[in-house]
């Protein structure tokens, strides 16, 4: 069974496209530029289910028209509408040491100075010019940490952790 720790969110299924079972998939991660994959994982009724590509074609940098195996009608395609799309972490990890921001959700954050774990990255806020990690600490409190390149000292995809020089006073 696939767990949320095995995947990370890359987008959402939009509307159906045509009558042969194609769907529009919107994504906000550059994973398709870095990794070849045979499938993505959709969350259907709270369950993570792999869907294998029959074919796909890019409409633009953030949208792809997808035909999944076994989805052969407009009605079946409509059932997938609004499903969250996830990508397998193990495939993304093989792409090297340059993970996307979305892939960092779930990583542990370690302060370089104190060597202590600050918490787990809950989400990445990239809606402003200054990207922020939303981190949940051991007490369950959420804190915002700037995700500036100059503060990040190491990203370990194998152990799923980030070592940062966190400015004093943030934690």
C-alpha positions as CSV (number, residue, x, y, z in Angstrom):
1,X,0.0,0.0,0.0
2,X,1.3,3.5,-0.9
3,X,1.6,5.9,2.0
4,X,1.9,9.7,2.0
5,X,5.5,9.3,3.1
6,X,6.3,7.5,-0.2
7,X,5.0,10.4,-2.4
8,X,4.8,14.2,-2.6
9,X,2.1,16.4,-4.2
10,X,2.8,17.8,-7.6
11,X,-0.6,18.9,-8.8
12,X,-4.2,18.2,-9.5
13,X,-6.4,16.7,-12.2
14,X,-8.5,19.3,-13.9
15,X,-11.4,18.5,-16.3
16,X,-11.8,15.7,-18.8
17,X,-10.5,16.3,-22.3
18,X,-12.4,14.8,-25.2
19,X,-14.4,11.6,-25.2
20,X,-11.7,9.0,-25.1
21,X,-10.7,9.3,-21.4
22,X,-8.1,12.0,-21.5
23,X,-7.8,14.4,-18.6
24,X,-6.0,17.8,-18.1
25,X,-3.4,17.5,-15.3
26,X,-2.1,20.8,-13.8
27,X,1.2,20.5,-12.0
28,X,3.4,22.9,-10.1
29,X,6.6,20.9,-9.9
30,X,9.4,20.5,-12.5
31,X,9.6,16.7,-11.9
32,X,8.8,16.0,-15.6
33,X,11.9,17.9,-16.6
34,X,14.1,15.8,-14.4
35,X,12.6,12.3,-14.2
36,X,11.0,9.8,-16.6
37,X,8.1,8.0,-15.0
38,X,5.6,5.4,-16.1
39,X,3.0,6.5,-13.6
40,X,1.8,9.1,-11.1
41,X,-0.3,8.5,-7.9
42,X,-3.8,9.9,-7.5
43,X,-5.7,10.3,-4.3
44,X,-9.1,8.7,-4.8
45,X,-11.5,8.7,-1.9
46,X,-8.5,9.1,0.5
47,X,-6.6,6.2,-1.0
48,X,-3.4,6.6,-3.0
49,X,-3.7,4.7,-6.3
50,X,-1.1,4.4,-9.0
51,X,-2.2,5.4,-12.5
52,X,0.0,4.4,-15.4
53,X,0.4,6.6,-18.4
54,X,-0.8,5.3,-21.8
55,X,0.3,8.6,-23.3
56,X,0.7,12.2,-22.5
57,X,1.5,15.5,-24.2
58,X,2.4,18.9,-22.8
59,X,0.0,21.7,-23.4
60,X,2.4,24.2,-21.6
61,X,4.9,24.3,-18.8
62,X,2.2,23.6,-16.1
63,X,-0.4,21.5,-18.0
64,X,-0.3,18.2,-19.6
65,X,-3.0,16.2,-21.4
66,X,-2.9,12.6,-20.0
67,X,-4.4,9.3,-21.1
68,X,-4.2,6.8,-18.3
69,X,-4.3,3.0,-18.9
70,X,-7.8,1.7,-18.2
71,X,-9.5,5.1,-18.4
72,X,-11.3,4.8,-21.7
73,X,-14.4,7.0,-21.5
74,X,-15.3,10.6,-20.7
75,X,-17.4,9.4,-17.8
76,X,-14.4,7.5,-16.2
77,X,-12.2,10.6,-16.8
78,X,-14.7,12.8,-15.1
79,X,-14.4,10.6,-12.0
80,X,-10.8,11.6,-11.7
81,X,-11.6,15.4,-11.8
82,X,-10.1,17.3,-8.9
83,X,-8.0,14.4,-7.7
84,X,-4.7,15.4,-6.1
85,X,-1.7,14.1,-8.1
86,X,1.4,12.8,-6.3
87,X,4.8,11.6,-7.5
88,X,6.8,8.7,-6.0
89,X,9.7,10.0,-3.9
90,X,11.9,7.1,-4.8
91,X,11.8,8.1,-8.5
92,X,12.5,11.7,-7.7
93,X,15.4,10.8,-5.4
94,X,17.1,9.1,-8.4
95,X,17.1,12.4,-10.2
96,X,20.0,13.6,-8.1
97,X,20.7,16.2,-5.4
98,X,18.6,19.0,-6.8
99,X,15.1,18.3,-5.3
100,X,12.2,20.6,-6.0
101,X,10.5,22.6,-3.2
102,X,7.4,20.4,-3.3
103,X,9.6,17.3,-2.7
104,X,11.0,18.8,0.6
105,X,7.7,18.5,2.4
106,X,8.1,15.9,5.0
107,X,11.9,16.5,5.4
108,X,13.3,17.0,8.9
109,X,15.0,20.4,9.5
110,X,18.2,20.5,11.5
111,X,19.8,23.7,12.8
112,X,23.5,23.7,11.8
113,X,24.6,25.7,14.9
114,X,22.8,23.8,17.7
115,X,22.7,20.4,15.7
116,X,19.1,20.0,17.0
117,X,16.1,19.0,15.0
118,X,13.8,22.0,14.5
119,X,10.9,20.0,13.2
120,X,9.4,18.6,10.1
121,X,8.6,20.6,7.0
122,X,4.8,20.8,6.7
123,X,4.5,22.9,3.6
124,X,6.5,25.3,1.4
125,X,5.0,28.8,0.8
126,X,6.3,30.1,-2.5
127,X,3.5,32.7,-3.0
128,X,5.8,35.6,-2.2
129,X,9.3,36.6,-3.3
130,X,10.7,35.1,-0.1
131,X,10.1,31.4,0.0
132,X,9.3,30.0,3.5
133,X,9.3,26.5,5.0
134,X,6.3,26.0,7.3
135,X,7.8,23.7,10.0
136,X,6.0,21.9,12.7
137,X,8.2,21.4,15.8
138,X,8.0,18.6,18.4
139,X,5.4,20.6,20.5
140,X,3.1,20.9,17.4
141,X,3.7,24.6,16.9
142,X,4.1,25.8,13.3
143,X,7.0,28.2,12.6
144,X,8.1,29.9,9.4
145,X,11.7,29.6,8.3
146,X,13.1,31.4,5.3
147,X,14.1,28.9,2.6
148,X,17.0,31.1,1.2
149,X,19.7,29.2,-0.6
150,X,22.4,30.9,1.5
151,X,20.9,29.5,4.7
152,X,20.6,25.9,3.4
153,X,23.9,24.1,4.0
154,X,22.9,20.5,3.0
155,X,20.0,18.6,1.6
156,X,20.2,14.8,2.2
157,X,17.5,13.1,0.0
158,X,18.4,9.7,1.3
159,X,17.7,10.6,5.0
160,X,15.2,13.2,4.0
161,X,16.7,16.0,6.0
162,X,17.9,19.6,5.5
163,X,20.7,21.2,7.5
164,X,20.3,25.0,7.7
165,X,22.0,27.9,9.4
166,X,18.8,29.3,10.9
167,X,18.9,33.0,11.9
168,X,19.0,33.5,15.6
169,X,15.6,34.3,17.1
170,X,13.5,32.3,14.6
171,X,13.3,29.2,16.7
